[in-house]
Amino acid sequence: MTDIVVVESPSKAKTINKYLGDSYKVLASFGHVRDLPPKDGSVRPDEDFAMDWQADDRGAKQLSEIAKALKGASTLYLATDPDREGEAISWHVQTALLERNALKGVHVKRVTFNEITKSAVKHAMAHPRDLDTPLIEAYLARRALDYLVGFTLSPVLWRKLPGSKSAGRVQSVALRLICEREAEIEIFKAREYWTVEASMLTPTGAPYPARLTHYQGKKLEQFDLPDATRAREAKKAVQAGTFNVASVEKKRTRRSPPPPFITSTLQQEASRKLGFSSQQTMRLAQQLYEGVEIGGDTVGLITYMRTDGVQLAQEAVASMRKQIQAEFGDKYLPVAPRIYQSKAKNAQEAHEAIRPTDISLKSEKIARMLNAEQAKLYELIYKRALACQMSPAELDQTAVDLTDGKGQTLRATGSVLAFDGFLKLYKEDQDDPSDTDEDSRILPPIAKGDPAGTREVSATQHFTQPPPRYSEASLVKKMEELGIGRPSTYASILSVLRDRNYVKLEARRFVPEDRGRLVTAFLVSFFARYVDTGFTANLEEELDQIAEGNANWREILRAFWDDFSAAIAQTKDLKISDVIDALDQDLGPHFFPAREDGSDPRACPACGNGRLGLKLGRFGSFIGCSNYPTCQYTRKLAVEGGETEDDALKDGMRVLGQHPQTAETITLRRGPYGLYVQQGEPDPEDKKAKPKRASLARGMDGASLTLEEALGLLSLPRLVGLHPETGQKIEANIGRFGPYVKMGALYASLDRDDNVLHLGFNRAMDLIAKKQDSIKTLGAHPKDGADVLVRKGRFGPYAQWGNMVANLPKGTEMGAVSLDEAVALLAEKGKMLAPRGKKGAKAKSSTKKTAAVKTAKPAAKKETAKPASKAPAKKAAVKKTAAEKTASRKTASKKSA
């Protein structure tokens, strides 16, 4: 008797089946098998938050396969991921199977493992548990909240703010953070200040820098030298002075290693060090978690990547300490293991930190088994985990004060790395490192009382800087600090903001689009409570209380819904003019910034006496004149004079340069379907010959497009490489539905993070391999030699030859059909389609005519004296025949019902 194990992904299923053996059958759920239908009424507050769940085609298919496999099984093991979403998927699988009566006589057990290794999987199977009800209820509450906010607030946005896409419980708060940071930058007024620095010399002539800290006996604050005049006076005083070393302070400090990665810190550090987006990081981490083949076995390389716990298993710490001692020596190994405590408020989600499953698998050892991106992320995780158990670094910090006896004091600071400790292996990056780090300087030997020579003195102008825009790393860090969102949601939240065109990334920093600012201004004006960081964080804490079994999920939903529905009801009578006034007041300083000449930034450039303001039209927002309709001046919703993509294409095109081989002009142009690049111009004498054109790839910005990128687009399709086994070409290109990679008849779409111009061979092979699971080439068709394929379809597998398709018999698996069988199915389908040809048309016409004549005979007998009545009789007969057909259809439908 075979027991059934359900996991989330098919690759994980294969690995675990190898570990467990033939007495188990491991099936994949492919993620969630059910979800709330995207329509009103899926969550019903009036029925105590009853929810309707619906399986999509893939989910229904997987549930059917699991139900089929359970026949004769004694136990169902639910082994989905060890987090809230994984618990929810297990609950959905169990509930859906119960509804199908597929669990009669079957024991249901829940197992979790933090890493996909043989020992971890077998240990989990030996220690099953029941489903975690509080964790499931927390999922239900979170899902209901997100649905209610999205499906209640978004329609209000559509009605009152045309052009907006959606609002979300956490996404709107994240958008507000980005918009508020941009507003801070816009109103920031730079302030000037100066510093004086001197290059000093030791008695032996060794140079070192020092900064003026006291001037005329007074300690200098940041703005005490506000202009060039004051700075020059201080500079002269330093140049005129004779300095001696008044004091030398030395202090040894210890710097401890950072803790191992959790989800948020992994996303932050991968963004800083590797330039990966949060979504890209999580996709790669998932691949590392599910594993690669090593020595004939598929082994998971890292522990589960969705966690907010920093603790490590004792066995893992012991193996790390052993590795440190062997590789670096005793001095790099602390006396006692380093223990990290989790800050996670919800202990049930505080899983082990992200670490390698086997610390002996060094990054350089397995790099050849991974693609370039996977190898980089694994190396980052490996070094961070190993470094967290290494000795602290020790630094000797030195501060030297020099005085001239007349009120001027210079200070030189620096440090010497006395012992590198964990820094030998790993150093954490910062989001916004300062331009200079004085403490990192290394000073020459300096003793108290030494005379100091002055070699050069300089006065430097500075300006205060506005707060930096959020990067993915710093925004995730900010959301984590505020307690909004959770590790598993950060990547999807940031992705949604970009997909909705609410924000864009410039130099890896978030810049709000005008549409995003409008949505934020609207929500802050009319739903301030629900985009407040404190309110959202408190709601997250309440969800954590549910997960811990300390709160009733329906009570929390009731409290939220009572206030939220009342706030929605208040907007029913909200006038568009009220919305415009609120947005105009909030965003006026952004769209109409003060001009240097002091003139009115809202003055209409067309009529002269009208005032510009925000307007809401059927298709979105724009800027228009108050004298409408007399004055019909409008402009797009953008800051006056701001460089936009449209500005760069005022004449319909922008010249990028010349083709290096043909010298043809390469231009960027706007067409009815968006931006594209063109090589050369049409030949007036040959209307059939058209210049080569290529659409811009997803994510490309027309305003910053370079000649090199344009040439790359025009050279598509690009040969990525040859398949190592079949020798087939693997090409990257852009099609109607976006960028893709192709091998023979196989097409695989590229992910958002993939670049069609720089896609690597390993990544292309990965995409092709995944696609091969859904398509199979049977061989050449005997008629024309074209490939006969079997594909996975929405309604089951089907055979394809050119444009002709034929469904496989019900229950037939893709791998069970031969070339001859597929050709026969296609031939049969071809016969069914034959009447569409010329011969078929004649036959069809003849049949209609015969039927009409036969039906018309009774009418002809009644009207023998009037042969002309035959035509109406035929018409009536045709109508009767149509009526009979309709009646037969109705009868058939009743039977089928």
C-alpha positions in Angstrom: 0.0 0.0 0.0 1.5 3.3 -1.1 1.1 6.4 1.1 0.6 9.9 -0.6 2.8 12.9 0.1 1.8 16.4 -1.2 4.4 19.1 -1.6 4.3 22.4 -3.5 6.6 22.1 -6.5 7.3 19.2 -8.9 11.1 19.5 -8.6 10.7 19.1 -4.9 8.4 16.2 -5.4 11.0 14.3 -7.4 13.7 14.9 -4.8 11.6 13.8 -1.8 10.3 10.7 -3.7 14.0 9.6 -4.1 14.5 10.0 -0.3 11.3 8.1 0.7 11.4 5.3 -1.7 8.7 3.2 -3.5 6.4 3.0 -0.5 5.4 6.6 -1.0 4.1 8.6 -4.0 4.9 12.3 -3.9 2.7 14.7 -5.8 2.9 18.5 -6.3 0.1 21.0 -5.6 1.9 23.6 -7.8 1.3 26.2 -5.1 -2.2 27.2 -4.1 -4.9 24.9 -5.4 -7.8 27.3 -4.6 -8.3 31.0 -4.1 -11.0 33.6 -3.7 -12.8 34.2 -7.0 -11.9 37.7 -8.2 -15.5 39.0 -8.0 -17.8 40.7 -5.6 -19.2 38.5 -2.9 -16.3 36.1 -2.4 -16.0 37.3 1.2 -19.4 38.1 2.8 -19.2 40.2 6.0 -23.0 39.9 6.5 -22.6 36.1 6.8 -19.9 36.3 9.5 -17.2 36.5 6.8 -18.1 33.4 4.9 -15.7 32.8 2.0 -16.1 31.1 -1.4 -13.1 29.3 -2.7 -12.6 28.3 -6.3 -10.0 26.0 -7.9 -8.5 27.2 -11.2 -7.9 24.7 -14.0 -4.5 23.7 -12.8 -5.6 23.5 -9.2 -8.6 21.3 -10.1 -6.4 19.0 -12.2 -3.9 18.6 -9.3 -6.7 17.9 -6.8 -8.1 15.3 -9.2 -4.7 13.6 -9.5 -4.2 13.6 -5.7 -7.8 12.2 -5.2 -7.1 9.5 -7.8 -3.8 8.5 -6.1 -5.5 8.3 -2.7 -7.6 5.3 -3.8 -6.2 2.5 -1.7 -3.8 4.7 0.3 -3.9 4.7 4.1 -2.2 8.0 4.9 -2.0 11.5 3.3 1.1 13.5 4.3 0.7 17.2 3.7 4.4 18.4 3.3 3.9 21.9 2.0 6.3 24.8 3.0 6.8 25.4 6.7 5.1 28.9 6.9 1.7 30.5 7.0 1.2 30.1 3.2 2.3 26.5 3.3 -0.1 25.7 6.2 -2.9 27.4 4.2 -2.1 25.3 1.1 -2.3 22.1 3.2 -5.6 23.2 4.6 -7.0 23.9 1.1 -5.8 20.5 -0.2 -7.4 18.7 2.8 -10.7 20.7 2.6 -11.1 20.3 -1.1 -10.4 16.5 -0.9 -13.0 16.2 1.9 -15.6 18.0 -0.3 -14.8 15.4 -3.0 -15.2 12.5 -0.5 -11.7 11.4 -1.3 -10.5 11.0 2.3 -12.7 8.2 3.5 -10.5 5.8 5.6 -7.4 8.0 5.0 -5.4 9.5 7.9 -4.2 13.0 7.3 -0.9 14.2 8.8 1.1 17.4 8.5 4.9 17.3 8.2 7.4 20.2 7.8 11.1 20.4 7.1 13.3 23.4 7.0 15.7 21.9 4.5 15.4 19.4 1.7 18.0 16.8 2.8 17.5 13.1 3.3 17.9 13.3 7.1 15.6 16.3 7.5 12.8 14.8 5.3 12.9 11.4 7.1 13.0 13.0 10.5 9.9 15.1 9.6 8.0 12.0 8.3 8.8 10.2 11.6 7.3 13.2 13.6 4.1 14.3 12.0 1.6 16.7 13.6 -2.0 18.0 13.0 -2.7 21.1 10.9 -2.1 24.3 12.9 -5.6 25.8 13.2 -4.5 29.3 14.6 -2.0 29.7 11.7 -4.8 28.8 9.2 -7.1 31.3 10.8 -4.4 34.0 10.6 -4.2 33.2 6.8 -8.0 33.4 6.5 -8.1 36.7 8.2 -5.2 38.2 6.2 -6.7 36.9 2.9 -10.2 38.3 3.8 -8.7 41.7 4.8 -6.7 42.0 1.5 -9.8 41.0 -0.5 -12.1 43.4 1.3 -9.7 46.4 1.0 -8.9 45.6 -2.6 -12.5 44.9 -3.8 -14.1 47.7 -1.8 -11.5 50.5 -2.1 -10.4 49.9 -5.7 -13.9 50.6 -7.2 -14.0 53.9 -5.3 -10.7 54.8 -6.9 -12.0 53.9 -10.4 -15.1 56.1 -9.9 -13.5 59.1 -8.2 -10.0 59.0 -9.7 -10.1 57.9 -13.3 -6.9 56.2 -14.6 -6.0 54.7 -11.2 -5.5 50.9 -11.1 -6.0 49.5 -7.6 -5.4 50.0 -3.9 -4.1 47.5 -1.4 -3.9 47.1 2.4 -0.1 47.1 2.4 0.8 48.1 -1.1 -0.8 51.6 -0.6 1.2 52.2 2.6 4.4 51.3 0.8 3.5 53.6 -2.0 2.8 56.4 0.5 6.3 55.9 2.0 7.9 56.4 -1.5 5.7 59.4 -2.3 6.4 61.1 1.0 10.1 60.6 0.6 9.9 62.3 -2.8 7.9 65.2 -1.3 10.7 65.6 1.3 13.3 65.8 -1.5 11.3 68.4 -3.4 10.9 70.8 -0.6 14.4 70.3 0.6 16.5 73.5 0.6 20.2 72.8 0.4 22.3 74.7 3.0 25.9 75.7 2.4 28.7 75.0 4.8 32.5 74.9 4.6 35.3 72.8 6.2 39.0 73.4 6.5 41.5 70.5 6.2 45.2 70.4 6.4 47.8 68.0 5.3 50.2 67.6 8.2 53.7 66.0 8.5 55.2 64.0 11.3 58.8 64.8 12.4 59.9 62.0 9.9 58.0 63.6 7.1 55.1 61.2 6.9 51.9 63.0 5.8 48.4 62.6 7.4 45.2 64.6 7.1 43.6 66.6 9.9 40.4 68.7 10.1 39.9 72.0 11.8 37.6 71.3 14.8 38.1 74.5 17.0 38.5 78.0 15.6 39.4 81.0 17.8 38.9 78.9 20.9 35.3 77.8 19.9 34.3 74.3 18.8 33.1 74.4 15.2 29.5 73.2 14.5 28.4 72.2 11.0 27.3 75.7 9.9 29.8 77.8 11.8 31.7 78.4 8.5 28.7 79.3 6.3 30.5 81.0 3.4 33.7 81.4 1.5 34.7 84.5 3.4 34.5 82.9 6.8 36.2 79.8 5.5 39.2 81.7 4.0 39.7 83.5 7.4 39.9 80.1 9.2 42.2 78.8 6.5 44.6 81.7 6.9 44.6 81.2 10.7 45.7 77.5 10.2 48.3 78.5 7.6 49.8 81.0 10.1 49.9 78.7 13.1 52.6 76.4 14.4 51.1 73.1 15.6 52.1 70.5 18.1 50.6 67.2 19.0 48.6 67.9 22.2 47.1 64.5 22.8 47.0 61.0 21.3 44.1 58.7 22.3 44.1 55.0 21.4 41.2 52.7 22.0 40.7 49.1 20.9 37.2 48.2 19.7 35.6 44.9 18.8 33.1 44.5 15.9 30.8 41.5 16.0 29.6 39.8 12.9 26.0 40.3 11.7 23.5 37.6 12.3 22.7 35.0 9.6 20.2 36.0 6.9 16.4 36.2 7.3 14.2 37.0 4.4 14.3 40.7 4.6 18.1 41.0 5.2 18.8 38.6 2.4 16.7 40.8 0.0 18.5 43.9 1.3 22.1 42.6 1.0 21.4 40.9 -2.4 20.2 44.3 -3.6 23.2 46.1 -2.3 25.9 43.7 -3.2 24.5 41.9 -6.3 22.0 44.4 -7.7 19.2 41.8 -7.5 15.5 42.8 -7.1 13.5 41.3 -4.2 11.6 39.2 -6.6 14.7 37.9 -8.3 16.3 37.1 -5.0 13.4 35.1 -3.9 13.1 33.2 -7.2 16.8 32.2 -7.0 16.6 31.3 -3.3 13.6 29.0 -4.1 15.8 27.3 -6.7 18.6 26.8 -4.2 16.2 25.6 -1.6 14.7 23.0 -4.0 18.2 21.9 -4.8 20.5 20.7 -7.6 21.9 17.3 -8.5 25.0 16.3 -6.7 26.5 12.8 -7.0 23.3 11.4 -8.5 21.0 12.8 -5.8 19.1 16.1 -5.8 20.1 18.0 -2.7 18.6 21.2 -1.3 21.4 23.7 -0.9 19.9 26.2 1.6 17.3 26.1 4.3 13.8 27.6 3.8 14.1 31.2 2.6 10.9 32.7 4.1 11.8 33.3 7.7 12.2 36.0 10.2 14.1 33.9 12.8 17.9 34.3 13.2 18.5 31.2 15.3 20.5 28.3 14.0 20.2 24.5 14.7 22.9 23.2 17.1 24.1 20.7 14.5 24.5 23.5 12.0 26.5 25.6 14.4 28.7 22.7 15.3 29.5 22.0 11.7 30.2 25.7 11.1 32.7 25.8 14.0 34.4 22.7 12.7 34.7 24.3 9.2 36.1 27.6 10.6 38.7 25.8 12.7 39.8 23.7 9.7 39.8 26.6 7.2 41.0 29.6 9.3 42.5 28.3 12.5 41.8 28.5 16.2 42.1 32.3 16.5 39.1 32.8 14.2 37.0 30.5 16.3 35.2 32.0 19.4 35.5 30.1 22.7 31.7 29.5 22.8 29.2 29.3 19.9 27.5 32.6 19.0 23.7 32.4 19.8 21.3 34.7 18.0 17.8 35.4 19.3 14.9 36.0 16.9 13.1 39.3 17.0 10.0 37.8 15.3 6.8 38.6 17.3 5.1 35.5 15.9 7.1 32.5 17.2 5.2 30.1 14.9 6.8 31.9 11.9 10.3 32.2 13.5 11.9 29.4 11.6 15.6 28.8 11.4 17.7 31.4 9.7 18.8 31.0 6.0 22.0 29.0 5.8 23.6 26.3 3.7 22.3 22.8 4.4 25.8 21.4 4.2 28.6 23.9 5.2 31.2 21.6 3.6 29.7 22.5 0.2 31.7 25.6 -0.4 30.5 28.1 -3.0 33.5 27.5 -5.3 33.0 23.8 -5.1 29.4 23.8 -6.5 29.6 26.9 -8.7 29.8 24.7 -11.8 26.5 23.1 -10.9 24.7 26.4 -10.7 24.1 29.3 -13.1 25.9 32.6 -12.5 23.1 34.2 -10.5 22.5 31.2 -8.4 26.2 30.9 -7.6 26.4 34.5 -6.5 23.4 34.2 -4.2 24.7 30.9 -2.7 28.1 32.4 -2.1 26.5 35.4 -0.3 24.4 33.1 2.0 27.3 30.8 2.6 29.7 33.5 3.7 27.2 35.3 5.8 26.2 32.1 7.6 29.8 31.0 8.3 31.0 34.5 9.3 28.3 34.7 12.0 30.1 32.1 14.0 33.6 33.6 13.6 35.6 35.7 16.0 34.9 39.5 16.2 37.2 41.9 14.3 39.4 44.1 16.5 40.4 47.7 15.5 42.7 50.1 17.2 41.1 53.5 16.8 43.3 56.6 17.2 42.4 60.3 17.7 45.2 62.9 17.5 44.6 66.6 18.5 47.0 69.3 17.3 46.9 72.9 18.7 48.7 76.1 17.8 48.2 77.7 21.3 46.1 80.5 19.7 42.7 78.8 19.7 42.9 76.6 16.6 42.7 72.8 17.0 43.1 70.2 14.3 42.0 66.6 14.7 43.3 63.5 12.8 41.4 60.2 13.2 42.1 56.8 11.9 42.1 53.1 12.8 44.2 50.1 12.3 42.7 46.6 11.8 44.5 44.7 14.6 42.7 41.4 13.9 40.4 40.9 10.9 38.2 38.2 12.5 35.0 37.6 10.5 36.0 40.5 8.1 38.4 38.0 6.6 35.4 36.3 5.1 32.5 38.8 5.0 31.7 42.5 5.3 28.1 43.9 5.3 27.3 46.7 2.9 25.4 49.9 3.9 22.4 51.5 2.0 23.9 54.9 2.0 27.6 54.9 2.9 29.2 58.3 3.6 31.5 59.7 1.0 34.5 59.5 3.3 35.1 57.3 6.3 37.7 59.1 8.4 37.9 56.2 10.9 39.1 53.9 8.1 42.3 55.9 7.6 45.5 54.5 8.7 47.7 57.0 10.6 51.5 57.0 10.7 53.2 56.7 14.2 52.5 59.9 16.1 53.5 60.8 19.7 52.3 63.4 22.1 54.5 66.6 22.0 55.6 66.0 18.4 55.9 69.1 16.3 53.6 69.0 13.3 54.5 70.5 10.0 51.9 72.1 7.7 52.2 71.1 4.1 48.9 72.3 2.6 45.6 73.8 3.8 42.4 73.8 1.9 38.9 75.1 2.4 36.1 73.0 0.9 32.5 74.0 0.1 29.7 71.5 0.9 25.9 71.5 0.7 23.5 69.5 2.8 21.9 66.6 0.9 18.2 65.7 0.8 17.2 62.3 2.1 17.9 59.6 -0.4 15.2 57.9 -2.4 14.3 54.4 -1.3 16.1 51.5 -2.9 14.6 48.1 -2.7 16.9 47.3 0.2 16.2 50.4 2.2 12.4 50.2 1.5 12.3 46.6 2.7 14.3 47.7 5.8 11.9 50.6 6.5 8.8 48.4 6.1 10.4 45.9 8.5 11.2 48.6 11.0 7.6 49.9 10.8 6.1 46.4 11.1 4.1 46.5 7.9 4.0 43.5 5.6 5.8 40.2 6.3 8.9 38.6 4.8 6.9 36.5 2.3 5.1 39.6 1.0 7.8 42.2 0.4 8.8 41.1 -3.1 5.2 40.9 -4.4 4.3 44.3 -2.9 7.2 46.0 -4.7 6.4 44.2 -7.9 2.7 45.3 -7.8 3.7 48.9 -7.4 5.8 48.7 -10.6 3.3 46.7 -12.5 0.6 49.3 -11.8 2.9 52.0 -13.1 2.7 53.7 -9.7 6.5 53.8 -9.3 9.6 53.3 -11.5 13.2 52.5 -10.8 15.9 55.0 -11.7 19.5 54.1 -10.8 18.0 51.4 -8.6 15.9 53.9 -6.6 12.1 54.2 -6.4 10.7 57.3 -8.0 6.9 57.8 -7.8 5.0 58.2 -11.0 2.5 61.0 -11.1 -0.3 58.4 -11.2 1.1 57.0 -7.9 1.2 60.4 -6.3 -2.4 61.0 -7.3 -3.5 57.7 -5.7 -1.6 58.4 -2.5 -2.9 62.0 -2.3 -6.5 60.7 -2.8 -6.1 58.0 -0.1 -4.4 60.3 2.4 -7.2 62.9 1.8 -10.2 60.5 2.2 -8.9 57.3 3.8 -6.0 58.5 5.9 -6.4 55.9 8.6 -6.0 53.0 6.2 -2.7 54.2 4.7 -1.3 55.1 8.1 1.8 53.1 9.0 0.8 52.8 12.7 -2.7 51.5 11.9 -1.3 48.9 9.4 1.4 47.8 11.8 -1.2 47.3 14.6 -3.3 45.2 12.2 -0.2 43.0 11.5 0.2 42.6 15.2 -3.4 41.5 15.6 -2.9 39.0 12.8 0.2 37.7 14.7 -2.0 37.3 17.8 -4.4 35.2 15.8 -1.6 33.0 14.6 -0.5 32.5 18.2 -4.0 31.5 19.2 -4.5 34.6 21.4 -7.3 36.4 19.3 -10.5 35.5 17.5 -10.1 36.1 13.7 -13.7 36.9 13.1 -13.8 39.5 15.9 -10.8 41.3 14.4 -12.4 41.3 11.0 -15.7 42.6 12.4 -13.9 45.5 14.2 -12.0 46.4 11.0 -15.0 46.1 8.7 -17.4 48.2 10.8 -15.1 51.2 10.5 -13.9 50.6 7.0 -17.3 50.1 5.5 -18.4 53.3 7.2 -15.5 55.2 5.6 -16.4 53.8 2.2 -20.1 54.8 2.7 -19.0 58.4 3.3 -17.5 58.6 -0.2 -20.8 57.9 -2.0 -21.7 61.6 -2.0 -18.2 62.7 -2.7 -18.2 65.1 -5.6 -15.5 65.0 -8.2 -14.9 68.7 -7.5 -14.1 67.9 -3.9 -11.6 65.3 -5.1 -10.0 67.8 -7.5 -9.7 70.4 -4.8 -8.1 68.0 -2.4 -5.6 66.7 -4.9 -4.8 70.2 -6.2 -4.0 71.4 -2.8 -1.9 68.4 -1.9 0.0 68.1 -5.2 0.1 71.8 -6.2 3.7 72.3 -5.0 4.8 69.3 -7.1 3.1 70.1 -10.4 3.5 73.9 -10.0 6.8 74.6 -8.3 7.9 78.2 -7.6 9.7 79.8 -10.5 13.1 81.6 -10.1 11.8 84.8 -11.7 8.9 85.0 -9.2 6.1 84.7 -11.8 3.0 82.7 -11.1 3.6 79.0 -12.0 -0.1 78.5 -12.4 -0.6 81.2 -15.0 -2.0 79.8 -18.3 0.5 80.2 -21.1 -2.3 80.2 -23.7 -4.8 82.8 -22.5 -2.7 84.6 -19.9 -5.4 85.2 -17.3 -6.5 81.7 -16.6 -5.1 79.5 -13.8 -3.8 76.0 -14.3 -5.0 73.3 -12.1 -5.6 69.5 -11.9 -8.5 68.2 -13.9 -10.1 64.7 -14.0 -11.2 63.4 -17.3 -12.7 60.1 -18.5 -9.3 58.6 -19.1 -7.4 60.0 -16.2 -5.9 63.2 -14.8 -4.4 66.1 -16.6 -3.6 69.8 -16.2 -6.0 72.3 -17.7 -7.0 76.0 -17.7 -9.7 77.4 -15.4 -11.1 79.4 -18.4 -12.3 76.2 -20.1 -14.1 76.0 -22.6 -13.1 79.4 -23.7 -9.4 78.4 -23.3 -8.8 74.7 -24.1 -5.1 74.6 -23.0 -4.1 71.3 -21.5 -0.9 69.4 -20.8 -0.1 65.9 -19.5 0.1 65.4 -15.8 3.8 66.3 -15.4 5.9 69.1 -14.0 6.3 72.0 -16.4 9.7 71.7 -18.2 10.2 68.2 -16.9 12.0 65.9 -19.3 9.7 63.1 -20.3 9.6 60.4 -22.9 7.2 62.5 -24.9 9.5 65.5 -24.8 12.3 63.4 -26.3 10.0 62.4 -29.1 8.3 65.7 -29.9 8.9 65.3 -33.6 7.9 61.6 -33.5 11.5 60.3 -33.4 14.9 60.6 -31.9 18.2 59.9 -33.6 20.4 57.4 -31.7 23.3 57.2 -34.1 24.6 55.3 -37.1 24.9 51.6 -37.7 28.6 50.7 -37.5 28.5 48.5 -40.6 25.9 50.1 -42.9 26.1 53.7 -41.7 22.3 53.7 -41.7 20.6 56.1 -39.2 19.2 54.3 -36.1 16.2 56.1 -34.7 13.7 55.7 -31.8 10.1 56.3 -32.9 6.6 56.2 -31.6 4.1 54.0 -33.3 0.4 53.1 -32.6 1.6 50.2 -30.4 4.3 52.0 -28.5 8.0 52.8 -29.0 10.3 51.0 -31.5 13.7 51.4 -33.1 14.3 51.6 -36.8 17.3 51.0 -39.0 17.5 53.3 -42.1 14.5 54.8 -44.0 12.0 53.3 -46.5 13.2 53.1 -50.2 10.9 55.5 -52.2 11.5 53.4 -55.4 10.7 50.1 -53.7 7.5 50.3 -51.7 7.7 46.6 -50.7 11.1 47.0 -49.1 10.7 48.1 -45.5 13.4 49.2 -43.0 14.2 46.8 -40.2 12.3 47.6 -37.0 12.2 46.2 -33.4 9.9 47.0 -30.5 11.5 47.9 -27.1 11.8 45.2 -24.6 9.8 45.2 -21.4 11.3 47.6 -18.9 13.3 49.6 -21.4 13.0 53.4 -21.1 12.8 55.3 -24.4 14.3 58.4 -22.8 17.5 56.7 -21.8 17.8 54.1 -24.7 21.3 53.9 -26.0 22.6 53.1 -29.6 24.1 49.8 -28.3 20.7 48.7 -26.9 19.0 49.7 -30.1 21.5 47.7 -32.2 21.0 44.7 -29.9 17.2 44.9 -30.5 17.6 45.2 -34.2 19.9 42.1 -34.3 17.3 39.9 -32.7 16.8 37.0 -32.8 20.0 36.4 -30.8 21.8 33.0 -30.8 22.3 32.2 -27.1 24.0 28.8 -27.8 23.5 25.2 -28.9 21.8 22.5 -26.9 24.6 20.3 -25.6 22.6 17.1 -26.4 20.6 17.8 -29.5 22.7 20.6 -31.0 19.6 22.6 -31.6 19.8 26.4 -31.7 18.6 28.3 -28.6 17.6 31.8 -29.5 16.3 34.9 -27.6 13.9 37.2 -29.2 10.9 39.6 -28.6 7.4 38.6 -29.8 3.9 39.8 -29.6 3.6 38.8 -25.9 7.0 40.0 -24.9 10.6 38.5 -24.7 11.1 34.8 -25.0 13.7 32.1 -25.6 13.1 29.4 -28.4 14.5 26.0 -29.2 12.8 24.3 -32.2 9.1 24.3 -31.5 9.7 25.2 -27.8 9.0 28.7 -26.7 9.5 30.0 -23.1 8.6 33.5 -21.9 11.3 35.4 -20.0 10.7 36.6 -16.5 10.6 40.3 -15.5 14.2 40.2 -14.3 15.6 38.6 -17.5 17.2 40.8 -20.1 16.6 39.5 -23.7 19.9 41.2 -24.8 22.1 39.6 -22.1 20.3 36.4 -21.3 22.9 33.8 -20.5 23.1 30.2 -21.7 22.5 28.6 -18.3 19.4 30.7 -17.7 18.1 29.9 -21.2 18.6 26.2 -20.6 16.7 26.5 -17.3 13.7 28.1 -19.1 13.8 25.6 -21.9 14.0 22.7 -19.4 10.9 23.9 -17.5 9.0 24.3 -20.8 9.9 20.8 -22.0 7.7 19.4 -19.3 4.7 20.9 -21.2 5.6 19.9 -24.8 7.0 16.8 -26.5 8.2 16.3 -30.1 7.0 12.9 -31.4 8.7 13.1 -34.8 8.2 14.2 -38.4 4.8 14.1 -40.1 4.9 11.7 -43.1 3.3 14.3 -45.4 5.7 17.3 -45.1 8.3 16.3 -42.5 7.1 19.0 -40.1 7.3 18.3 -36.3 4.3 16.5 -34.7 4.0 17.7 -31.1 2.1 16.8 -28.0 1.4 19.8 -25.7 -0.3 20.3 -22.3 -3.5 22.3 -22.8 -6.1 23.9 -20.7 -8.5 21.0 -21.2 -5.9 18.3 -21.4 -3.0 17.2 -23.7 -3.4 17.6 -27.5 -1.5 16.7 -30.7 -0.4 19.5 -33.0 0.9 19.5 -36.6 1.3 23.0 -38.0 -1.9 24.9 -37.3 -4.0 21.7 -36.9 -4.7 20.3 -33.4 -6.4 17.3 -32.1 -7.3 16.4 -28.5 -5.9 13.2 -27.1 -8.5 10.6 -25.9 -9.7 11.4 -22.3 -7.3 10.0 -19.7 -4.4 9.6 -22.2 -1.1 10.9 -20.7 1.4 12.9 -22.8 4.0 10.3 -22.8 1.6 7.5 -23.7 0.9 8.6 -27.3 3.0 7.5 -30.3 3.8 9.3 -33.5 1.5 7.0 -35.5 -1.4 7.5 -33.1 -1.0 11.3 -33.2 -0.9 11.3 -37.0 -4.1 9.2 -37.1 -5.9 11.6 -34.6 -4.8 14.6 -36.7 -6.0 12.9 -39.9 -9.4 12.2 -38.4 -9.6 15.8 -37.3 -8.7 16.8 -40.9 -11.6 14.8 -42.3 -14.0 16.6 -39.9 -12.8 19.9 -41.2 -13.0 18.9 -44.9 -16.5 20.6 -45.6 -14.8 23.9 -45.2 -13.1 23.4 -48.7 -14.7 24.1 -52.1 -16.0 20.5 -52.5 -17.5 20.6 -49.1 -19.2 23.9 -49.9 -20.9 22.4 -52.9 -22.0 19.4 -51.0 -23.3 21.6 -48.2 -25.3 23.8 -50.7 -26.7 20.8 -52.4 -27.9 19.4 -49.1 -29.6 22.6 -48.2 -31.3 22.8 -51.5 -32.6 19.2 -51.3 -33.9 19.7 -47.8 -35.7 22.9 -48.8 -37.4 21.2 -51.8 -38.5 18.3 -49.7 -39.9 20.5 -47.0 -41.7 22.7 -49.6 -43.7 19.9 -51.3 -46.8 20.2 -49.1 -47.0 23.9 -49.8 -46.7 23.3 -53.5 -49.7 20.9 -53.5 -52.0 23.5 -51.8 -51.1 26.2 -54.3 -50.9 24.3 -57.6 -52.4 27.2 -59.6 -49.7 29.6 -58.3 -46.3 28.2 -59.1 -44.8 31.5 -58.0 -45.6 30.6 -54.4 -42.8 28.1 -54.3 -40.2 30.6 -53.2 -42.1 31.7 -50.1 -42.7 28.0 -49.4 -39.0 27.3 -49.5 -38.4 30.2 -47.2 -41.0 29.0 -44.7 -39.5 25.5 -44.9 -36.1 26.8 -44.1 -37.5 28.7 -41.1 -39.3 25.5 -40.0 -36.1 23.5 -40.3 -34.2 26.1 -38.2 -37.0 26.0 -35.6 -36.8 22.2 -35.5 -33.0 22.5 -35.1 -33.4 24.9 -32.2 -36.0 22.6 -30.6 -33.6 19.7 -30.9 -30.8 21.7 -29.3 -33.0 22.6 -26.3 -34.0 18.9 -25.9 -30.4 17.9 -26.0 -29.4 20.5 -23.4 -32.1 19.3 -21.1 -30.8 15.8 -21.3 -27.3 16.8 -20.6 -28.4 18.8 -17.7 
